[in-house]
């Protein structure tokens, strides 16, 4: 029997409880560190993606604006300007409705936040039971 094993077998209940408490405290501290690291990683990625979406959104808006003016102007050569504007507005209303429905469906499919932390936190009770 090695020295640490011999010490463990001769340790008091108080010493063993102290070891368990210390180990549990370390485990919880590591879980919090894991959660913080995951949040930092996700926030960094979300920030970069958000900036790119913002630039793409501005460029897309300008393109859509000028294409809409061009369609309106083109239609106004064959009909009254008011009716041409109404047709362009209805087209954009249909597109907006389709995008809304698609966005709502995508929002329902978002993945869970902090997947690794959630998984390891669910394993803690089994680890405490010795499984």
Steps between C-alpha positions, in 0.01 A plus 500: 500500500645838403526790742204702358276190507606427857424859599161476330401184686600656830335838434211608716148559372556874539812483282314299237209746502751784465652328196156447344404862563828624355462277192140612448605863532773446241252329268252788527775756444610314184139491376471877544831548315373281215177699479692830491731372226206381291320833544812696397542282191135534402498878561809550284352300214165675534668842495691426181193354332290797612743748346500311173121478500481873562723580201315252280168643614600855409628397157191288441271782606661740255480244219135428573420869519646576159349189338161597644532851354598352166199262497268782605640727230477222240140420589408868499581507125201271437259610777431772754783559751269436797404153375863420421601597854218286643613196301858541624375539860286185474798303368708614799216415739491142368880471530489637857232248597702211360814615680308533827364146478847365418662694787239376747566138397876551532462656846315190619794282397773689688739273681526489876731746672821363655465137383821366657435667835144372504616145426774496763270661759249219442775246566586642845224315694606166349864574582407573860317167520808322369364409155 
